[in-house]
């Protein structure tokens, strides 16, 4: 049996584990970006029948808790509805996030982004899903993150993708 066939069978039999950062939860309410809004709503609506198991951390709640009350409530309701699994912030996650910043994989001005990525890497998730293409979901960032992960002994590849890449268009 070929390695590709084995890999495809494994993907069909196990849930693909995704970390959804704050941007994914925000875009269903982003009336100023209708295409991304539509893709995100479709992605979230299809989660129950998808092969995905979703995760978040307290960083998501910390970021949305600065939103105005009405939006904050809608975001909390959306997250509660989808019931992602929670990743507690450990010392290991915090240290890896600091290492991303020290090595320039994530900008120092974006410590929350580093924490999102570290959560997914430490928990050995398959991908981090984000609309933040500047600081997270892009090939250069992915290469830098993977280099740091390898340096620190996290050898499972972590994909940094947008919701479009794991939506019905996949």
VEXDO-488901 format. One record per residue: residue number from 0; y, x, z of N, C-alpha, C in turn. Coordinates in nm, 2 decimals. Each point is the difference from the previous one (the first is absolute). Layout:
<rs>
{NUM; {Y; X; Z}; {Y; X; Z}; {Y; X; Z}}
...
</rs>
This chain:
<rs>
{0; {-0.12; 0.09; 0.00}; {0.12; -0.09; 0.00}; {0.12; 0.09; 0.00}}
{1; {0.10; -0.03; -0.08}; {0.12; 0.08; -0.02}; {0.09; -0.02; 0.13}}
{2; {0.08; 0.10; 0.02}; {0.10; 0.00; 0.11}; {0.10; -0.12; -0.01}}
{3; {0.04; -0.02; -0.13}; {0.09; -0.11; -0.03}; {-0.06; -0.14; 0.04}}
{4; {-0.13; -0.01; -0.04}; {-0.07; -0.13; 0.03}; {-0.01; -0.02; 0.15}}
{5; {-0.03; 0.11; 0.07}; {-0.02; -0.01; 0.15}; {0.14; -0.04; 0.06}}
{6; {0.10; 0.07; -0.05}; {0.14; -0.03; 0.06}; {0.04; -0.15; -0.03}}
{7; {-0.03; -0.05; -0.12}; {0.03; -0.13; -0.03}; {-0.08; -0.10; 0.08}}
{8; {-0.12; 0.02; 0.02}; {-0.08; -0.08; 0.09}; {0.05; 0.00; 0.14}}
{9; {0.04; 0.11; 0.05}; {0.05; 0.01; 0.14}; {0.13; -0.08; 0.01}}
{10; {0.09; 0.00; -0.10}; {0.12; -0.07; 0.00}; {-0.03; -0.15; 0.00}}
{11; {-0.10; -0.04; -0.07}; {-0.04; -0.14; -0.01}; {-0.06; -0.06; 0.13}}
{12; {-0.06; 0.09; 0.08}; {-0.07; -0.05; 0.12}; {0.08; 0.02; 0.13}}
{13; {0.11; 0.08; 0.00}; {0.08; 0.01; 0.12}; {0.14; -0.04; -0.02}}
{14; {0.06; -0.04; 0.10}; {0.14; -0.03; 0.00}; {0.09; 0.12; -0.02}}
{15; {0.10; -0.01; -0.09}; {0.09; 0.11; -0.02}; {0.11; -0.01; 0.11}}
{16; {0.02; 0.10; 0.07}; {0.09; -0.01; 0.12}; {0.14; 0.05; -0.04}}
{17; {0.10; -0.09; 0.02}; {0.14; 0.02; -0.04}; {0.09; -0.01; 0.11}}
{18; {0.10; 0.09; 0.01}; {0.11; -0.01; 0.10}; {0.11; -0.05; -0.08}}
{19; {0.06; -0.11; 0.05}; {0.12; -0.06; -0.06}; {0.12; 0.04; 0.08}}
{20; {0.10; 0.07; -0.06}; {0.12; 0.04; 0.07}; {0.10; -0.12; 0.00}}
{21; {0.11; 0.02; 0.07}; {0.10; -0.10; 0.02}; {0.05; -0.06; -0.13}}
{22; {0.01; 0.09; -0.11}; {0.06; -0.05; -0.12}; {-0.08; -0.11; -0.06}}
{23; {-0.13; 0.01; 0.01}; {-0.09; -0.11; -0.05}; {0.02; -0.13; 0.06}}
{24; {0.02; 0.00; 0.13}; {0.03; -0.12; 0.08}; {0.13; -0.06; -0.03}}
{25; {0.10; 0.09; -0.04}; {0.14; -0.05; -0.03}; {0.01; -0.06; -0.14}}
{26; {-0.08; 0.04; -0.09}; {0.03; -0.04; -0.14}; {-0.03; -0.15; -0.03}}
{27; {-0.08; -0.07; 0.07}; {-0.01; -0.14; -0.03}; {0.14; -0.08; 0.03}}
{28; {0.09; 0.07; 0.07}; {0.13; -0.06; 0.03}; {0.11; 0.07; -0.08}}
{29; {-0.03; 0.08; -0.09}; {0.10; 0.08; -0.08}; {0.04; -0.08; -0.12}}
{30; {0.09; -0.09; 0.01}; {0.04; -0.08; -0.11}; {0.08; 0.08; -0.11}}
{31; {0.05; 0.12; 0.04}; {0.07; 0.09; -0.09}; {-0.09; 0.08; -0.08}}
{32; {-0.13; -0.01; 0.02}; {-0.10; 0.08; -0.09}; {-0.11; -0.09; -0.03}}
{33; {0.02; -0.10; -0.09}; {-0.10; -0.10; -0.03}; {-0.13; 0.05; -0.05}}
{34; {0.00; 0.10; -0.08}; {-0.13; 0.05; -0.05}; {-0.09; 0.06; 0.11}}
{35; {0.06; 0.09; 0.08}; {-0.07; 0.05; 0.12}; {-0.04; -0.11; 0.10}}
{36; {0.09; -0.09; 0.01}; {-0.03; -0.12; 0.09}; {-0.12; -0.07; -0.05}}
{37; {0.00; -0.03; -0.12}; {-0.12; -0.08; -0.06}; {-0.13; 0.08; 0.01}}
{38; {0.01; 0.13; -0.03}; {-0.13; 0.08; 0.01}; {-0.04; 0.00; 0.15}}
{39; {0.09; 0.02; 0.09}; {-0.04; 0.01; 0.14}; {-0.05; -0.13; 0.05}}
{40; {0.06; -0.11; -0.03}; {-0.05; -0.14; 0.04}; {-0.14; -0.02; -0.06}}
{41; {-0.02; 0.04; -0.12}; {-0.13; -0.02; -0.06}; {-0.11; 0.09; 0.07}}
{42; {0.04; 0.12; 0.03}; {-0.09; 0.10; 0.07}; {-0.04; -0.06; 0.13}}
{43; {0.10; -0.05; 0.08}; {-0.03; -0.05; 0.13}; {-0.08; -0.13; -0.01}}
{44; {0.03; -0.09; -0.09}; {-0.07; -0.12; -0.02}; {-0.15; 0.02; -0.04}}
{45; {-0.02; 0.11; -0.07}; {-0.14; 0.03; -0.04}; {-0.08; 0.08; 0.10}}
{46; {0.06; 0.04; 0.11}; {-0.07; 0.08; 0.10}; {-0.13; -0.06; 0.05}}
{47; {0.00; -0.13; 0.03}; {-0.12; -0.06; 0.06}; {-0.13; 0.01; -0.09}}
{48; {0.02; 0.00; -0.13}; {-0.11; 0.02; -0.09}; {-0.01; 0.13; -0.06}}
{49; {0.08; 0.10; 0.05}; {0.00; 0.13; -0.06}; {-0.10; 0.09; 0.08}}
{50; {-0.03; 0.12; -0.06}; {-0.08; 0.09; 0.07}; {0.07; 0.09; 0.10}}
{51; {0.12; -0.05; 0.04}; {0.08; 0.08; 0.09}; {0.00; -0.04; 0.15}}
{52; {0.00; 0.10; 0.08}; {0.02; -0.02; 0.15}; {0.13; 0.07; 0.03}}
{53; {0.09; -0.08; 0.06}; {0.14; 0.05; 0.02}; {0.03; 0.05; 0.14}}
{54; {0.08; 0.10; 0.01}; {0.04; 0.06; 0.13}; {0.15; 0.02; 0.00}}
{55; {0.05; 0.00; 0.13}; {0.14; 0.03; 0.02}; {0.01; 0.08; 0.13}}
{56; {0.12; 0.04; 0.04}; {0.02; 0.06; 0.14}; {0.12; -0.06; 0.06}}
{57; {0.03; 0.04; 0.12}; {0.12; -0.05; 0.07}; {0.13; 0.05; -0.07}}
{58; {-0.01; 0.10; -0.09}; {0.12; 0.05; -0.07}; {0.05; -0.12; -0.09}}
{59; {-0.09; -0.08; -0.06}; {0.04; -0.11; -0.08}; {0.09; -0.10; 0.09}}
{60; {-0.05; -0.03; 0.12}; {0.08; -0.09; 0.08}; {0.13; 0.06; 0.05}}
{61; {0.00; 0.13; 0.03}; {0.12; 0.07; 0.04}; {0.11; -0.01; -0.11}}
{62; {-0.05; 0.01; -0.13}; {0.10; -0.01; -0.11}; {0.05; -0.14; -0.02}}
{63; {-0.09; -0.10; 0.00}; {0.04; -0.13; -0.02}; {0.08; -0.06; 0.12}}
{64; {-0.02; 0.06; 0.11}; {0.08; -0.06; 0.12}; {0.15; 0.03; -0.01}}
{65; {0.04; 0.08; -0.09}; {0.15; 0.01; -0.02}; {0.06; -0.09; -0.10}}
{66; {-0.09; -0.08; -0.06}; {0.05; -0.11; -0.10}; {0.06; -0.11; 0.08}}
{67; {0.09; -0.08; -0.07}; {0.05; -0.12; 0.06}; {-0.11; -0.09; 0.05}}
{68; {0.03; -0.08; 0.10}; {-0.10; -0.08; 0.07}; {-0.08; -0.09; -0.09}}
{69; {0.06; -0.07; -0.10}; {-0.07; -0.09; -0.09}; {-0.10; 0.08; -0.08}}
{70; {0.04; 0.11; -0.06}; {-0.08; 0.08; -0.09}; {-0.11; 0.06; 0.09}}
{71; {0.03; 0.05; 0.11}; {-0.10; 0.06; 0.10}; {-0.11; -0.10; 0.03}}
{72; {0.04; -0.12; 0.02}; {-0.10; -0.10; 0.03}; {-0.09; -0.03; -0.12}}
{73; {0.06; -0.01; -0.12}; {-0.09; -0.02; -0.12}; {-0.09; 0.12; -0.02}}
{74; {0.05; 0.12; 0.02}; {-0.09; 0.12; -0.01}; {-0.11; 0.00; 0.10}}
{75; {0.03; -0.03; 0.12}; {-0.11; -0.01; 0.11}; {-0.10; -0.11; -0.04}}
{76; {0.05; -0.12; -0.05}; {-0.09; -0.11; -0.04}; {-0.09; 0.05; -0.11}}
{77; {0.05; 0.07; -0.10}; {-0.07; 0.04; -0.11}; {-0.11; 0.10; 0.04}}
{78; {0.03; 0.09; 0.09}; {-0.09; 0.10; 0.05}; {-0.11; -0.07; 0.08}}
{79; {0.04; -0.09; 0.08}; {-0.10; -0.07; 0.09}; {-0.09; -0.08; -0.09}}
{80; {0.05; -0.06; -0.11}; {-0.09; -0.08; -0.09}; {-0.11; 0.09; -0.06}}
{81; {0.04; 0.12; -0.04}; {-0.09; 0.09; -0.07}; {-0.09; 0.08; 0.10}}
{82; {0.04; 0.00; 0.12}; {-0.08; 0.07; 0.11}; {-0.06; 0.13; -0.04}}
{83; {0.09; 0.10; -0.03}; {-0.05; 0.13; -0.03}; {-0.05; 0.07; 0.13}}
{84; {-0.09; 0.09; -0.01}; {-0.04; 0.08; 0.12}; {0.11; 0.10; 0.04}}
{85; {0.01; 0.02; 0.13}; {0.11; 0.08; 0.05}; {-0.06; 0.14; 0.03}}
{86; {0.08; 0.10; -0.04}; {-0.03; 0.14; 0.02}; {0.09; 0.04; 0.12}}
{87; {-0.05; 0.03; 0.11}; {0.09; 0.05; 0.11}; {0.05; 0.14; -0.03}}
{88; {0.12; 0.03; 0.04}; {0.06; 0.13; -0.03}; {-0.05; 0.10; 0.11}}
{89; {-0.08; 0.09; -0.05}; {-0.06; 0.10; 0.09}; {0.08; 0.13; -0.01}}
{90; {-0.03; 0.09; 0.09}; {0.06; 0.14; 0.00}; {-0.03; 0.06; -0.13}}
{91; {-0.13; -0.02; -0.05}; {-0.04; 0.06; -0.12}; {0.08; -0.05; -0.12}}
{92; {0.03; -0.12; -0.01}; {0.08; -0.06; -0.10}; {0.14; 0.05; 0.00}}
{93; {0.06; 0.01; 0.12}; {0.14; 0.05; 0.02}; {0.00; 0.15; -0.04}}
{94; {-0.10; 0.07; 0.03}; {0.01; 0.15; -0.04}; {-0.02; 0.01; -0.15}}
{95; {-0.08; -0.07; -0.06}; {-0.01; 0.01; -0.15}; {0.13; -0.05; -0.07}}
{96; {0.06; -0.10; 0.06}; {0.13; -0.04; -0.06}; {0.10; 0.11; 0.01}}
{97; {0.01; 0.07; 0.12}; {0.09; 0.11; 0.01}; {-0.03; 0.11; -0.10}}
{98; {-0.13; 0.02; -0.02}; {-0.04; 0.11; -0.10}; {0.04; -0.04; -0.14}}
{99; {-0.01; -0.12; -0.04}; {0.05; -0.04; -0.13}; {0.15; 0.03; -0.01}}
{100; {0.08; -0.02; 0.10}; {0.14; 0.03; 0.00}; {0.02; 0.15; 0.00}}
{101; {-0.07; 0.08; 0.08}; {0.01; 0.14; 0.01}; {-0.03; 0.07; -0.14}}
{102; {-0.10; -0.06; -0.07}; {-0.04; 0.06; -0.13}; {0.07; -0.06; -0.12}}
{103; {0.10; -0.09; 0.03}; {0.07; -0.06; -0.11}; {-0.07; -0.10; -0.08}}
{104; {-0.11; -0.05; 0.05}; {-0.07; -0.11; -0.08}; {0.07; -0.13; 0.01}}
{105; {0.07; -0.03; 0.12}; {0.08; -0.11; 0.02}; {0.13; 0.04; 0.05}}
{106; {0.11; -0.05; -0.05}; {0.14; 0.05; 0.05}; {0.02; -0.03; 0.15}}
{107; {0.06; 0.10; 0.06}; {0.03; -0.01; 0.14}; {0.07; -0.12; 0.04}}
{108; {0.09; -0.05; -0.09}; {0.07; -0.13; 0.03}; {-0.08; -0.12; 0.00}}
{109; {-0.13; 0.01; -0.03}; {-0.09; -0.12; -0.02}; {-0.12; 0.01; 0.10}}
{110; {0.02; 0.02; 0.13}; {-0.12; 0.02; 0.09}; {-0.09; -0.12; 0.00}}
{111; {0.05; -0.12; -0.03}; {-0.09; -0.12; 0.00}; {-0.09; 0.01; -0.12}}
{112; {0.05; 0.05; -0.11}; {-0.09; 0.01; -0.12}; {-0.11; 0.10; 0.03}}
{113; {0.03; 0.11; 0.07}; {-0.10; 0.10; 0.04}; {-0.10; -0.07; 0.09}}
{114; {0.04; -0.08; 0.09}; {-0.10; -0.07; 0.09}; {-0.09; -0.09; -0.08}}
{115; {0.06; -0.08; -0.09}; {-0.08; -0.09; -0.09}; {-0.11; 0.08; -0.06}}
{116; {0.03; 0.11; -0.07}; {-0.09; 0.08; -0.07}; {-0.11; 0.06; 0.09}}
{117; {0.05; 0.05; 0.12}; {-0.09; 0.06; 0.09}; {-0.10; -0.10; 0.06}}
{118; {0.04; -0.12; 0.02}; {-0.09; -0.10; 0.04}; {-0.12; -0.02; -0.10}}
{119; {0.04; -0.01; -0.12}; {-0.10; -0.02; -0.11}; {-0.09; 0.12; -0.01}}
{120; {0.05; 0.12; 0.01}; {-0.08; 0.12; -0.01}; {-0.09; 0.02; 0.12}}
{121; {0.05; -0.01; 0.12}; {-0.08; 0.02; 0.12}; {-0.12; -0.10; 0.00}}
{122; {0.03; -0.12; -0.03}; {-0.10; -0.11; 0.00}; {-0.09; 0.00; -0.12}}
{123; {0.02; 0.10; -0.09}; {-0.08; 0.02; -0.12}; {-0.01; -0.13; -0.09}}
{124; {0.12; -0.06; -0.01}; {0.01; -0.12; -0.09}; {0.00; 0.05; -0.15}}
{125; {-0.02; -0.10; -0.09}; {-0.01; 0.04; -0.14}; {0.13; 0.02; -0.06}}
{126; {0.10; -0.08; 0.04}; {0.13; 0.01; -0.06}; {0.11; -0.06; 0.09}}
{127; {0.12; 0.05; -0.02}; {0.12; -0.05; 0.06}; {0.07; -0.08; -0.11}}
{128; {0.04; -0.12; 0.03}; {0.07; -0.08; -0.10}; {0.14; -0.02; 0.04}}
{129; {0.09; 0.03; -0.10}; {0.15; 0.00; 0.03}; {0.07; -0.02; -0.12}}
{130; {0.12; -0.06; 0.01}; {0.10; -0.01; -0.11}; {0.10; 0.12; 0.01}}
{131; {-0.02; 0.08; 0.10}; {0.09; 0.11; 0.02}; {-0.04; 0.12; -0.09}}
{132; {0.04; -0.01; -0.13}; {-0.04; 0.10; -0.09}; {0.08; 0.13; 0.01}}
{133; {0.10; 0.00; 0.07}; {0.08; 0.13; 0.02}; {-0.07; 0.09; 0.10}}
{134; {-0.04; -0.06; 0.11}; {-0.05; 0.08; 0.11}; {-0.15; -0.01; 0.03}}
{135; {-0.07; -0.10; -0.07}; {-0.14; -0.01; 0.03}; {-0.08; -0.01; -0.13}}
{136; {0.01; -0.11; -0.07}; {-0.09; -0.03; -0.11}; {0.04; 0.07; -0.13}}
{137; {-0.02; 0.13; -0.01}; {0.01; 0.07; -0.12}; {-0.09; 0.12; -0.01}}
{138; {-0.02; 0.05; -0.12}; {-0.10; 0.11; -0.01}; {0.04; 0.13; 0.07}}
{139; {0.12; 0.04; -0.01}; {0.04; 0.12; 0.07}; {-0.02; -0.01; 0.15}}
{140; {0.04; -0.11; 0.06}; {-0.01; -0.03; 0.14}; {-0.15; 0.00; 0.04}}
{141; {-0.08; -0.06; -0.09}; {-0.14; -0.01; 0.03}; {-0.06; 0.14; 0.00}}
{142; {0.04; 0.09; -0.09}; {-0.05; 0.14; -0.01}; {0.04; 0.07; 0.13}}
{143; {0.12; -0.01; 0.04}; {0.05; 0.06; 0.12}; {-0.08; -0.05; 0.13}}
{144; {-0.01; -0.13; 0.01}; {-0.07; -0.05; 0.11}; {-0.15; 0.05; 0.00}}
{145; {-0.06; 0.00; -0.11}; {-0.14; 0.04; -0.01}; {-0.01; 0.15; 0.04}}
{146; {0.10; 0.08; -0.04}; {-0.01; 0.14; 0.04}; {0.01; 0.02; 0.15}}
{147; {0.09; -0.08; 0.06}; {0.01; 0.01; 0.15}; {-0.13; -0.05; 0.06}}
{148; {-0.05; -0.11; -0.05}; {-0.12; -0.06; 0.06}; {-0.11; 0.10; -0.01}}
{149; {-0.02; 0.07; -0.11}; {-0.10; 0.10; -0.01}; {0.02; 0.12; 0.09}}
{150; {0.12; 0.04; 0.02}; {0.04; 0.11; 0.09}; {-0.04; -0.04; 0.14}}
{151; {0.01; -0.13; 0.04}; {-0.02; -0.04; 0.13}; {-0.14; -0.06; 0.02}}
{152; {-0.09; 0.01; -0.10}; {-0.14; -0.04; 0.01}; {-0.02; -0.15; -0.03}}
{153; {0.09; -0.07; -0.06}; {-0.02; -0.14; -0.04}; {-0.04; 0.01; -0.15}}
{154; {-0.12; 0.00; -0.03}; {-0.05; 0.02; -0.13}; {-0.02; -0.12; -0.09}}
{155; {0.00; -0.12; 0.06}; {-0.02; -0.12; -0.08}; {0.13; -0.02; -0.08}}
{156; {-0.01; -0.01; -0.14}; {0.12; -0.02; -0.08}; {0.07; -0.14; 0.04}}
{157; {0.13; 0.01; 0.01}; {0.08; -0.12; 0.03}; {0.09; -0.03; -0.12}}
{158; {-0.02; -0.12; -0.05}; {0.08; -0.04; -0.12}; {0.13; -0.06; 0.06}}
{159; {0.11; 0.02; -0.07}; {0.13; -0.06; 0.04}; {0.04; -0.08; -0.12}}
{160; {-0.02; -0.13; 0.01}; {0.01; -0.10; -0.11}; {0.11; -0.11; 0.03}}
{161; {0.03; -0.06; -0.11}; {0.09; -0.12; 0.01}; {-0.09; -0.13; 0.00}}
{162; {0.05; -0.11; 0.05}; {-0.08; -0.12; -0.01}; {-0.05; -0.03; -0.14}}
{163; {0.08; 0.03; -0.10}; {-0.04; -0.02; -0.14}; {-0.13; 0.07; -0.04}}
{164; {-0.02; 0.11; 0.06}; {-0.12; 0.08; -0.03}; {-0.13; -0.05; 0.07}}
{165; {0.02; -0.09; 0.09}; {-0.12; -0.06; 0.07}; {0.00; -0.15; -0.01}}
{166; {0.08; -0.05; -0.10}; {0.01; -0.15; -0.01}; {-0.10; -0.04; -0.10}}
{167; {0.02; -0.12; -0.05}; {-0.10; -0.06; -0.10}; {0.00; 0.08; -0.13}}
{168; {0.10; 0.09; -0.02}; {0.00; 0.08; -0.12}; {-0.08; 0.13; 0.01}}
{169; {-0.06; 0.02; 0.11}; {-0.08; 0.12; 0.03}; {-0.11; 0.02; -0.10}}
</rs>
